[in-house]
Amino acid sequence: MRNALAVAGASLRRMLRDRTALFFVVVLPIVVIVIIGAVVQNPGGFRIGVLGGSTSGRPIAASLVDELKSAGPLHTMSDEPTARTALRRGELDAVVLVPADLDARLLAGDSVRVPVLAGGAESTQAAVRSAVAAAVARHAERIQAAAFAARTTGSTTAQQLPTATALQRITPRIGISTENVATGSEFLPLGFSYSAPTMLVLFVFINALAGGAAVVQTRQLGIYQRAQAAPIRVRSLLLGETLCYLAFALLQSALIVAVGALLFGVSWGDPVAAVALIGTWAVVGTGAGMLSGAVFKTADQASAIGPVIGIAFAMLGGCMWPLAIVPDAVRTLGHITPHAWAVDAWITVLSRGGGVADIATQLAVLAAFALGMLTLASAVLQRRLTS
């Protein structure tokens, strides 16, 4: 065991001295976490465009636009073709067409229809239509109240509108709240809570694969053969390299967990489940790194082909985008990779408050992946070092 620890320490120091490797271990994961976290996030409402020209000198139209801000961030559109293009591209969820004669018709007591253009899925259209309708209804309340007061007092709607607006703000309202009680639903963590754990899965695996180049290089330089001249068994060499990769994977995992928690406010869920998942995934990464060092013939092959394999597995396994949004066949195919099982476990821990018992199946599958890769890598390396 003493010899194995000495081998592990020497290999780990050599890997940490590689500045290029440190860039991929430290800097790149943080950059990717920021990018994906910014994309997979809750925008805080719907993205709504408003088309209706300037609201200067049109207090009722301006009031309606202000009310629509409660439904989500507003974007002023210059013309209808531009608005339709934005909807087709998915840049907006809906566009509200504010009639040019809105003020004149309402002040005259006429009814007005407010057209809404919508895009995207049917469920999104229904939701954004409901949000816009609620904003328009609230605006209509003020107009109707002002019109009633005008008829009662013999004044005009325009004169009563400020009073109606002030009264609406202080009048108690009846609200509606909803709670999702579908505990088995496939909802996802959003923002950095999704990108941080998936990037942990991606980079621990991909850096382990690329790190296999160190084992190949050591093999090619004959260092293993020279070490065997001393009273060091091949078994100790393999155990030392395995401990090195395990320590490397755990260090990178700890770094991503710390960065996610301290810089991006990521909550890693149940501590015991998170530690169990991180540890199991580190063993998977160790197996991948050892297998890479065993099967590749040159260091260039390991550092070039390894990351490609790692990225392909990450794409299939849901590290780049949620598997919940892909077809069933792709989702099933993704589960031939350990990444999909790890991402499923993180979703259970982070979104559903899952513990170790809830991710026992995923942990067992990941352990099987790790055992298979370590067994195969040990067999191949044993044969290479003794032949």
N, C-alpha and C positions, 0 to 999 in steps of 0.2 A: 504493500500500500504506500510505503514511503517513496518508493521509486515512481509509482504512478503519480503521486502528488508533485514530485519534482518535474516529471514530464509535463504535467498539466500547467504548472507555473511557468515553465520555460516557453511553452507554446502560447500561453495567454499573453505573456509579455511581448512576444514577437507580433502577435496580432494587434495589440494595442499601440505598438510603435508605428504601424502602417497608417499614415495620415489620410491616404485615400479611403481606407476602410473606415476611419473615424468620421469622414464626411457622410458616408452612407449610413453609419450607425447613429450619428447624433443629429446632423443638420437636416438631411433629406427627410427623415420621418416627421420632423416638426413642420417642415414646409408643406408636405402632403397632408398632414392633419389639418392645417389651416385651410388649404384649398378645398378639400372634400367637406370639411366641417362647414365652410361657408356656403357650399352648394346644397348639401343635404340638411336643410334647416327649416324651421317654421318661420315663414315670412311675417308672421304677426297679423294675418288677415289676408284679404284678397287683393290682387293687383288690379286696380280699376282705372280705366282711362275715362277721361271726361272730354266730350266734344260739344262745343256750343258757343265758341267765340268768347270774346271778352265779357266779363261780368261787370265791368265799370258802368255805373249808372243803372244797373239792374239788380236792385237789392234782393229781390226774391230768388233770382237765379243764383246770386252769390250765396244766399242762405242755403239753397239746396246743395251747392257744391261743398259748403262747409259740413253739412250734415252727412254727405257721402263719405267724408273722411273717417267716420266711425266704422265703416265697413273695411277699411284697409288703405294702404298708401295710394294716393291719387297721382295720375300722370295726365297732364294736359296734352291733348292730341290736336294736331293742326288741321287735319282733314279726315274724311271717312275712309278713303283708300288706305291711308297710313294706319288708321286704327284697325281695319280689317286685316292688314298684313301682320300687325303686331299680335292679333289674336291667333292667326294661322301659325305663327312661329312659336306660340306658347309664351310670349313675353307678357301678356296680360290675360286675366281671367274673364274680364267683361269690359265693355265700353258703354257708358251712359251718354245718350244723345240728348242733351238739354235743348229743348225747343227755343228757337231764337225769339219767339213771341210769348215766352212763358210769363213774363211780368204783365204784359198787356192783357192777356187772356184771363189770367187769374184775377187781376184787379177789376176786370169787367164782369167777373162772376161766371166765366165759362169753364167747362171741364177741359182738362189737358191730359194727354197720354205721354208718358216718358218712355221712349223706346230704349231697349237694352240689347246690345250685341254680345253674345257669349260664345266661348270656344271651349275646347277640352272635353273631358269625359262628361257623361250625362250627370253623374253624381256631383261633379264640380259645378256644372251649369245650374243645377237645382239649388245648391248651397249658395252660390253667388247671387242668384236671382232672389232668394229669400233675404239675403243681407241687404241688397239694394232696395227691395220692396219695403223692408223695415225702415230704412233711412228716409225713403220718399214718404212713407206713411207718417213718420214723425214730423216731417216738414209740412205735410198737408194739414196736420192737426193745427199748426199755427195759423195757416192761411184761413182755414175754416173758422177758427176762433175769432180771428181778426174780422172776417167778413160778417160773422154774427154780431159782433160788437158794433160794427159800422152800421148795420141795418137797425140795430136797437137804438143807437145814439144819434143817428142821422149824419154821421161823419163818413169818412172813406176808409177802405181796407188798408190803404197805405198808411193812414194816420194811426190806425189801431194795431198795426203789425208789431211795432216795438213793444207795446204793452203785452200783446199775446206772447211774444218771444220771452219776455221777462217772467210772465206767469208760468209758462211751460217749464222754465228752469227750476222753479221752486215748488212745482206741483209734484207730490209723491207719485211714483209710478209702480206698476206691478211688473216685476221682471220674471223671466223664465230661465231656469238653469237646467242643464243636462248633465248626467253622469253616466259614463260608460261602464256597464256592469258585465260586459262580455269578457270574462277573464281569459277565455281561450282565443281571443282574437289575435291576429298577426300584426299588431302594431309595432312600430320600430322606435328605437331611440333616435333622436334627431340631432343635427348639428355636430358639435364636437363629441357628444356622447356616442355618436355612431362612428365618426372618423377615427377617434383615438384607439378604441379597441380593435377595429379592423386594420389599422396601420400597425398595431402591435403584432397582429397575426401575420400581416404581409412581411414586415421587415425582419422579424425574428427568423422567419423561414428563409427569406431570400438572402439575407446576409450569411446565414449558416451554409446555404448552398454555395455561395461565392467563396465563403471561407474554406471550403473544401480544397481550394487551391493550395492552402498552406500544407495540408497533409500530402498532396501530390508533390509539391516542391520538396518537402522533407524526404519523401520516398526517392525522388529522382536524384537528390544530392547524396544519397547513401547514408544519411544520418541514422536511420533506423538500423542499418547493418552495423554501423560502427557502435551504436549503443548496445547491440547484442553481444559485442565483444566483451563488454562489462557484464557482470552478473545481473542482467536485466532481462526478464522474460518478455516474449512478444505480448503475452497477456497484460503485463504491466504497461507496455507501450500503448496498447489499445485502450486500456482503462484510463491512462493519463490523457490521451487525446479526447476521449469521451468526456472526461471531467472538464477539460478546457472548453469544449464547445458548450457544455451545459452552463458553465460559469459565464461564458460570453452571452449566451441567450438570456440568462437571468439578469445580467447587467443591463442589457438593452431593454428588457421588459420593465425593469425598475425605472429606467430613465424615462420611458414613454408614460408610465403610470404617473410618475412625479410631474412631468411636464403637463400632462393632461389635467391633473388635479390642481396644480398651482397656477398655471397660465390660463387654462380654458375652463376651469370650474367643473371638470368632469367628475361625477360621482361614480365610483367603481362598484357600487352595489354591496351585497353581502361580503364582508372581508374574507370569510373562510372559503366561500365559493370562488371568489376572485383569485385568492392565493392558489387554490387547487387547480383552477383553470390555467393560470399563468405558469405554474410549475409543470403541469402536464404538457402544455404547448411548448415549453422550453425543452422538454425531453423529445418532443416531436422534431423541433428544430435541430437538436443534437443528432438525432438519427439521420435527418436530411443532410447535415454537414458531413457526418462520417461516411454516409453512402456516396456523397459527391467525391470525397477524397479517395474512396475505394474504387469507384468505377471509371472516373475520368483518367485518361492517360497523361495529359499535360495540364499544367496550371492554367494555361490560357483557355483550355476547354472548360475547366471548372468555373473560371471567372466570367466567361462569355456565355456559355450555354446555361449554367446554373440560374442566373437571374431571369433568363427568358422563361425557363420552366416555372420558376417561382411566380413570375407575373401572370403566366397563363393559368396556373392553379388559383391564384388570387382572384382573377377575373371570373373564373368558373365558380369559385367558392363564395362570392358575395362581398369581397373586400372593396371592390371598386363601386359597386351599386348593390342595393338590397335585392336578394333573391326573391323577395315578395313581389317584385314588379316584372319578373321574367316569366316566360311560359313554363308550364309544368315540366315539359321534357327537359328544358335547360336546367330547371331547378333540380330535377332528379339526376341529371348528368353531373351537376356541380358537386353532388354528394359522393362522387368517387374520389374527391380530394379531401384531405383533412381540414382544409380551410373552412368548408361549408359547415362542418360539425362544430368547429371552434366559434364561428360567427353565430350559429344558432344558439350556442351556449351563452355567448355574451348578450344576445338579445333577451334570452330568458332571465339572465341575472340583472341586466340594467333596466329593462322595460317592465318586467313582471315581478320584480323583487324576488327572483328565484334563489334558492339555496343549493347546497351540494346535492341534496336528494333530487332536486328538479333537473339537474344537469348530469345525473349519474350515467345516463345512456351515452351522452356526448363524450364524457370523460372516458368511459370504457372504450368507445370507438377510437378516440385519440390515442389511448394507451396501446391499443392494438396496432395502430399505424406506427407508433414509436417503436414498439417491440419488433415489428416486422422489419423496419428499416435498420435498426441496430443489429439485429441478428444477421441480416444479409450483409451489411457493411463489415461486421466482424469476420464473417466467413471469408469474404473476398480479401480483406486486408491480411487475415491470417495466412491465406494461401500465397498472397504476393510477398509477404515478409519472410516466409519460410521456404519459398521455392528458389 
